[in-house]
Amino acid sequence: MDSVQIQSERRVTAPPPNRRVVKRSGEQIRLAAAPVTGLARLRQGCYRLLSQAVLWPKEERLRGFALATIEMGKMGQRGHLADYLPEWDQLLGALGSFAARQPAALEKEYTRIVAGNAGPSLLYESSHLSGGPAAQGWLLAQLLKEYAEAGVISSPHGGETEDHAAVELEFMAYLCNGEAEAWEREDVAQALRSSARQGEFLSRHLAKFLPTLAQGVEVQARGGSYLPVLRAAANFVLSDADLVSALRERFRDWSDAYESATWGQART
Amino acid sequence: MTLHSGSVAIPSRQPSGVKPATATAVLICGRLATGNAGLDISRLRDFLTSLDPHIQVSIVEDLCRTPKAIPPAVRGVRRAVFAVCSSDFAEAEARHELQRAGVEPLTAVFLNLGGLASHVPDCDAALRKAKVLLAGAVARARSAPEVGPEHRRPVLPPLGQNVSRRALFTMPPIRYQAVAACLPGECIAEQGCDLCTLACPRGALAIDGGTLRVDKDRCDGCGACASACPTGALDVAGGGPLELDAQVEALLEQASSELPNPKILFLCPEAARAAEAAGSAGLGASPDILPVEVPGAAAVPTRLLLWIVARGAEARIASCPTACRHSQTEAVQQRVDFCRKLLASIGHAPEAVGILNPGTAALDADQTGSRITPREHAKPLGSAADLRNPGIGMEGLAGAILALATGTESNPHATLEHPASPFGLVSLDRSVCTGCGSCAEACPTGAMARDAGDRVTSLSFDARSCTACGQCVAACPEAARGALRTIRATDVGRLAEGRKRVFEDSTIPCRRCGQPVMPAALLGRLNELLGGQGAELAPRIGQYCASCKALV
């Protein structure tokens, strides 16, 4: 197992997975089986899958999607990670059903309803804003700024604008990846910064946008293959925003200590 | 005047929730058969299956300590009821197992039959009480609405200062706290209602641009907002108005055949623990006290207290053994005092509603300082008549009061002015009112309404919808002259009357198109205000409508 040298001269190994109770210095600490890294990775996978679901339903994309959904299901069961995502069953069920659809039928539906043959495309956050072009421009500028602050720029060869649902969901997957990597190298400060950025992005954008998108598709589609996925996505995002907030609250007393110190220094 | 139920027409939101055919699992702890009086759990099982064949009953030995036994017992169901032998059971683990099994944990009902039923000395009486309580718990679980992210908030324990490195990098067990959630279609915040924000003891609710926002970090799900909402737009998963209604209805229905003198007791978790600690000296030993657990005492709406009395039972709220953590003690006392005074004014025994000490099962001494003089010839508690639940919200409350007053020799003009009155009364001075309609525009519930016809402009008032918010008075341009006043009072006669016209005046028509321009009284007032300076202008104001003015 990996070991980490810390300030107090005590060699501590990385936590073993699936360990229930650890007795330490007479103190009984009850642990859940889920490492924080695993949870961040699971959330990353969910966001990535959802991002793929709202892109054009190419056949090869759907094939990969089906396999990825199965793997995600297994990942959620490991260490009871799904306990932390109350919308897990709904999400997995919706993604699984979606993956089983025929591409031709999905293409029709995507074109007719979701991509906006009947009106402005619902998949762009800007199309749900009131305030006209000025508000839309402001939104795009804000998104560009937020992406740049996280170290991301739009690809010049990419097909979608910054406010497309797929791009925003992929950005969340990117942030979750950053958080997971920070936990893996035990950089608590960076993990908390990433978590803060996720919370802000969710509250400013996805937590408002996705429920509106799902409602819009419900009105236009009155059913269809995309509605369950979008509903599940909206509920997942709302729950995830609460989870991120709860995680940050848990580390509230530690966040200042970790701004510039190692774990060992913070303990003394 | 005798009020007849035929004069009442109260359409309102009925408890619907999950349809009765929804599969429900009831898990009974096997230790209930051995503790205290010892309940015959096989007869409980038979009772439940005869109540509804869709109920899946499982008797689990030592259920309280073996949460792992839960998933197989709840396979294929959507709701779950746990009949446990004490409050010392692994509730958090049980909720985890429910979530893993796909059953919404916030809607699960945990019924402490060990503490609340098995202390009854007589075995048959204990069994009867247990049956009634189980029927109520099943109804409550089934009526729970679908739970979404807006209904819950995740809670993780804080890290603290002394924590191991391993604990730092692993997730602790998560639990979910029910919080208030708003049904957008029912909420009238956009019309100016803010009763929920005033009722919330934690400042967790705010109106933002006509939309109600719930601060989940502050909300602790006490339910005070849900009981204050005039339209039933607010819900708390596991303890909302629909669930409480369904449970009470089922308790009363079952008790009518099992118990002679039922008392419905609402108790918060702290009071429930005090009741259990009192053991055979507390309410657990009483055969006819039927506990209903609520998130906080203020979650019990006035409507439900009165409806219980209308159905022939008594209603109690348990006093908190410690200082109420929701700061609701005074609000609850006021609510009970209002109910008692109202009952007295309409000829019922006021002691049908009271506050009860959970440790001793005795009525607390009247802490409100009020004097209640029962009316002469006060009618005793009525039998449980064939009354339809009038539903939640203001109309449901009016229905409950009118059901109580039905058939009694009530004074139709009695007005009970009380700070806890959920209704208000508006009085309008016709000699001052101009019929402008500002009050109707400002009224969030539609209690004040304006009808601008071709010939007649009228204002009407419906006492069943008035919440005494005072927005009509604030909007009235003639309020300083006493055109409109409002008091927080309940008038049974006005409730029975329904909507009543309170102002009427002829409408001045447009000289060009004939459309209504304004009431004559309003034009007269404008003339007064303009006086000599507007002598030329005044006649023209009343001659043309807004569209024709531009053309003339």
Chai-1 contact restraints between the chains, C-beta under 6 A:
chainA,res_idxA,chainB,res_idxB,connection_type,confidence,min_distance_angstrom,max_distance_angstrom,comment,restraint_id
A,V12,B,R165,contact,1.0,0.0,6.0,A-B,restraint_1
A,P15,B,R166,contact,1.0,0.0,6.0,A-B,restraint_2
A,P15,B,F169,contact,1.0,0.0,6.0,A-B,restraint_3
A,P15,B,T170,contact,1.0,0.0,6.0,A-B,restraint_4
A,V22,B,R166,contact,1.0,0.0,6.0,A-B,restraint_5
A,R24,B,S164,contact,1.0,0.0,6.0,A-B,restraint_6
A,I29,B,A167,contact,1.0,0.0,6.0,A-B,restraint_7
A,L31,B,T170,contact,1.0,0.0,6.0,A-B,restraint_8
A,A32,B,M171,contact,1.0,0.0,6.0,A-B,restraint_9
A,A32,B,P172,contact,1.0,0.0,6.0,A-B,restraint_10
A,A32,B,P173,contact,1.0,0.0,6.0,A-B,restraint_11
A,A34,B,M171,contact,1.0,0.0,6.0,A-B,restraint_12
A,P35,B,T170,contact,1.0,0.0,6.0,A-B,restraint_13
A,V36,B,F169,contact,1.0,0.0,6.0,A-B,restraint_14
A,V36,B,M171,contact,1.0,0.0,6.0,A-B,restraint_15
A,L39,B,M171,contact,1.0,0.0,6.0,A-B,restraint_16
A,Y84,B,I174,contact,1.0,0.0,6.0,A-B,restraint_17
A,D89,B,G102,contact,1.0,0.0,6.0,A-B,restraint_18
A,N235,B,P149,contact,1.0,0.0,6.0,A-B,restraint_19
A,L238,B,P149,contact,1.0,0.0,6.0,A-B,restraint_20
A,S239,B,P149,contact,1.0,0.0,6.0,A-B,restraint_21
A,D242,B,R153,contact,1.0,0.0,6.0,A-B,restraint_22
A,D242,B,P154,contact,1.0,0.0,6.0,A-B,restraint_23
A,L243,B,P154,contact,1.0,0.0,6.0,A-B,restraint_24
A,A246,B,P154,contact,1.0,0.0,6.0,A-B,restraint_25
A,A246,B,L156,contact,1.0,0.0,6.0,A-B,restraint_26
A,R250,B,L156,contact,1.0,0.0,6.0,A-B,restraint_27
A,R250,B,P158,contact,1.0,0.0,6.0,A-B,restraint_28
A,R250,B,L159,contact,1.0,0.0,6.0,A-B,restraint_29
A,W254,B,L159,contact,1.0,0.0,6.0,A-B,restraint_30
